[in-house]
Amino acid sequence: MDGPDFDLDFKPAHGEAVTVADGVQRITVNNPGPFTFHGTNSYIVGGTSVAVIDPGPEDEAHFQALLTALNGRKVTHIAVSHTHRDHSPLARRLKAETGALIVAEGPHRAARLLHSGEINPFAESSDMDFMPDIALADGDRVEGDGWSLTALLTPGHTANHAAFALSGPQETGIVFSADHVMAWATSIVAPPDGSMTDYMASLEKLLGRDDRLYLPGHGGPVQQPAAFLRGLRAHRRMRERAVLERVRAGDSHITDMVKVIYATTDPRLHGAAALSVFAHLEDLLERGQVETDGAPSLTGAFRLAPGGAS
């Protein structure tokens, strides 16, 4: 398998509550873009008392759509998968309106310390004001009337990324996979915000489960999670091989690698592609397959390590 079968067939129904599973509604924010697809998905889980997963950006129309969909139901928890600004900021306003507890892995942080002179390219996209009422460890569970959500910590896209497994009176096999696994595209992994080493480990973690449906942060559902995860893993390994091939061919700088590896990709995404290549290079550095002088950087020069890659 060379990669997953991506599914671009998604009707966002902006501002409308769409039932996507028993006791689960999806409302998509009208914030389409190259990184958000048709918009960010918020989910309402439960019946008489509910949880809201990823309330979204500070957007008045979406806030009103959430309140309409809630229709007076009690919100006990607001679960946040990670702290990019298209997912978490509205949590504060929703908490003020409903009195619900905000639950998440923790506040925003980078996957590693910034090197001297380094700038986090995703700093403006990060919700630095976010603070959960309850910080979730891996396997922690929050419960409501007839439902529970179990935190599956899945760092990689961000250091604090979490997916949530849904349970009801009977196990559902549903996971809210947020931006870790999406049907329409691969997740952005951009140092220092994210880590390819962590991302690949999180893929392996989910491959060890037996879930039947993923409901992601953007786009439609992943219908066959195990096969899709294997495809994502193969895709990332293929990208890693492509990066090594470019280094072996003499491309020492990331911009030169991107021109070849992502020749058919929308130029608007080449900045994100460069960060993805950088993430692979950091992973390869950690594993001793490439090397660079000093701290790794987007503008640095990379070369094969002696004996690191044949």
Salt bridges, closest charged atoms under 4 A:
ASP9 OD1 - LYS11 NZ 3.67
ASP54 OD2 - HIS87 ND1 2.98
GLU58 OE2 - ARG93 NH1 3.12
GLU60 OE1 - ARG93 NH2 2.72
ASP86 OD2 - HIS87 NE2 3.30
ASP86 OD2 - HIS218 NE2 3.23
GLU105 OE1 - ARG109 NH1 2.93
GLU118 OE1 - ARG112 NH1 2.87
ASP127 OD2 - ARG92 NH1 3.18
ASP133 OD1 - LYS95 NZ 2.77
ASP138 OD1 - LYS205 NZ 2.61
ASP179 OD2 - HIS82 NE2 3.38
ASP179 OD2 - HIS87 NE2 3.20
ASP179 OD2 - HIS157 NE2 3.41
ASP179 OD1 - HIS218 NE2 3.31
ASP193 OD2 - HIS84 NE2 2.81
ASP193 OD1 - HIS108 NE2 2.81
GLU204 OE2 - ARG233 NH1 3.02
GLU204 OE2 - ARG237 NH2 3.80
ASP211 OD2 - ARG209 NE 2.84
GLU240 OE1 - ARG287 NH1 2.77
ASP251 OD2 - ARG246 NE 2.83
ASP266 OD2 - ARG268 NH2 2.84
GLU282 OE2 - ARG112 NH2 2.68
ASP283 OD2 - ARG287 NH1 2.76
GLU291 OE2 - ARG303 NE 3.01
ASP293 OD1 - ARG303 NH2 2.85
